[in-house]
Structures are given as C-alpha cells and as structure tokens.
Amino acid sequence: MDFGKQGETIARNYLIAKGYAIRQQNARIGHLEIDIVAMHGNRIVFVEVKTRHTGSTHPLDAVTPRKIQRLCKAADAYIKAYNIPHEVQFDIIAIIFSPDGNYTLEHIPDAFFPPLHTYR
C-alpha cells in the first residue's frame, strides 16, 4: 500500500472510532482532491491527512497557506456539487511513522477557517 494511502486509511479508521461518519475518501472535484469528507454531528468535515516518517519535516509544515486555499476551494465545490446545507469544519490529521512501523497520530479539529476574500 502506498505510504500516503496507508496514512489516510489509519486516519479514516481513527475518525470512525471517534464517531465520524465517512462520506468519501479521496473525493475528486474537478482537478482538486479532498482526503476525507465526513459528517460529525451536524457538521460536514473536510480532513487533510499528512503522513511522514520520523526525522523528516513535521506533517503540519506541509499544510501551507496555498494548500489551505486549495482545500477550501475544493470544499466549496463539493458543497455546491452535493448541495450540502451543514456547517463546515476543516480538520488536519498528522501521522508520523517510526522506523519500527509504529506511528503517532495528531488530530486537530477546526484546524483553520476558510480565508475571507473581499471583492471590490
């Protein structure tokens, strides 16, 4: 199994154990992709999963402003495509694998809010 896909599977199972209902994994909206789309209570949750090996850069460092912008754009397209009436939440799950195959998982609910744009 691909390393990134392995992390997404771990994240998916973790979310299910925490009471999230998975709607889609690797949801494609045009050329954009959302790692996991889930429901938690009355919220639709868009989850970005980052997986790394011990000693490399921290997974959260890979969630750049550009990545956040792309995820928000994908989430907006998903909401419009599926006519989603729920509140929105953006989570990040960071997974770090150690050389022995064990891993640590960090879940950050409400990790960020969509950037606001002003139009003139």
N, C-alpha and C positions, 0 to 999 in steps of 0.2 A: 504494500500500500504506500502511496506517495506520502511523504513526510507531512506536508500541509493538510492533506486529506485525513491523515491519522489524527492530527490536532483537531480538525473540525468534527470528527466522529467522537472524540473524547468530550469536546465542548457540547455537542448535541446531547450525549448521554448525561452529562452533568446538568444541563438545563432541564431535561426531562425529570431527573431526580429531584430538582428544585421546584417542580410544579409547572414548568413552562410547557405549553402545547406547541410542538413544532409544526409550522405550516409548510415550510420549504427549506431545503438546504441547497446551496449554490443556485439561488434564484437568479436567472438571467433576465435583464430588462434591456433590450437592445444590446449594446456593447458593454453594458455595466453589469456587475455581479454583486450580489449580497450573500455573504457566507451562510447566515442562518436568519430566517424570518420565523418569529414565534409569537404566541399570544401569552400574556401573563396578566391575569385578572382582566381588566377592561382595556389593556394597552396592547398595541402591536409593537413588538420589539425587534429592532434590526441589530444583529450581532456581528461584529467584526472579530474574527479569530486570527490571532497571530501566534505562530509557533516557532520556537528557536531552540538551539542546543545551548547547554551551559557554556559560558565563556564567550558567546557571541553577543552582539548588541541586544539589549533588553527588547522584548517584543513590543512594548509600548512605544519605543522610539520609532517604530515603523508606522505608527499612526500619526502621520503628518497632517498639517492643515489641508494639503491637496487631497490626501486620502479621505479626510473628513468631508471635504466638499464633494468628492465623487460619491461617497456613501449617501450623503444627503440627497444628491441628485437622483441616485438610484432609488432611494426610499420614496422620494416624491413621485417618481414614475410608477413605482409599484403601487402606491396608494391610489393614484389615478387609474391605473390599469385594472385594479381589483375593487375600486370604489370602496375603500376602507374608511369607515366612519369613526374609528377608535383613536384614542390618544396615542401619541408616538413616543417611543423611548429608544435611545441608542446605547447599547452596551458594548463593552470590549471584554474579550476573554484572552488572556495571555497564558501561553503554555510553554514551559521550559523543560526540555528533556535533559536528564543527566546521562553520562556515558553508560551507566548500568541499565538504562531503559526506563527508569522511574521518571516521574515528572511532577512538577508543581503547577498548579492552576490558580490564576488570579482572575476573579470576575469583578468587573467594575460596572455596576448598573448605573444608568444615567450618566455615562462617561462624558458626554458632551451634549450640547444643544445645537440645533442647526444654526449656522450663521445667518444673521439677518442682512438682507440686502435692501438698500434704498434706491428708489428709481426716481429720476427727475424727468 
